[in-house]
Amino acid sequence: MNTINELNEQLLVMKDRCEELDAEKQFLSIELEKRCVEIDREHSKQTIEKVPSNILRQPFKEVPIHTSGINVEDERKELEQLRETVALLTSQCAQLDEANRAWQQYQQAELHVFISKLRDFLPITESTSFDEVAQHIIDQVIKEREDFNLRHQALEKELNHLRSESGINVQPMQPSDVDIVNQLNEELLAIKEAYKNLDAEKQLLVIQLESLSTYAEPKRTIGM
């Protein structure tokens, strides 16, 4: 399962590939233009060379026009291949740009929905990234766990104190002491239950983050 950092790296790779394709397209366009000029120049040169000297001395209107043959045909085929390559590269660049834009829009929409759900519980805004949201959740879970441990230790200390007093004083426990012990036990159970719920919520948030990371990867319709 891809993480957010891996998805961002893939986006950068796609952008780099698009820049490379654009550079190749520009290079091929320049080469295509050069070859067209060279073919026209070569064609003119070959036509002049093929005309006999006696014909050159004839009036201009009687000079026959000769075509180059196989060489010109090969050159034209090569030019056509170059045109097809340039068209293919242009199409691939357009598809990459469209995929990148769609992925970014989808990621922003999902982040907006996710942040709107957590805004009441975490210090996040619209500009908060997935990584920052994950870090806020981790910090909140750590804080809640520390608070739980402190409360648990305080209750354990209070219970031990009450037990020690009950052991020293042989007198039976008063109803008020029993109520305090019961209240402390109930509070301890409530804290343990809250801890379980908090841990379950944390696991759910982690799963949601992983799902968002997976669905944020764009569907790629072309070969890289």
HUVEN-V129444 format. One record per helix or strand. SS is the DSSP state (hx for helix, st for strand). FROM is the first residue (numbers start at 1). LEN is the number of residues. If there is no record, write none. Layout:
BEGIN
[[SS | FROM | LEN] [SS | FROM | LEN]]
END
This chain:
BEGIN
[[hx | 4 | 47] [hx | 53 | 4] [hx | 60 | 3] [hx | 70 | 49] [hx | 130 | 39] [hx | 175 | 41]]
END
